[in-house]
Amino acid sequence: MERIFQITAVILAGVAAYFLWTGNKDGAFVSAVLGCVSFFLSVRAQVKGRNRTRESEIRTEQDAEDT
């Protein structure tokens, strides 16, 4: 999922650069904002994955200590 957001962020950054080059500042702004949102969603997906891994490791350690 995070790769999709990363690819989308790169594409939207390119679109924003194109709009800025053609003089469409409103389109550049909207594209840049959506690209930033996509980037931060990819970071959020990575953090959630790391947290799930960490929680499962903690549960495994607790189960091993209980037995």
Beta strands, then each sheet from edge to edge (+ up, - down):
end
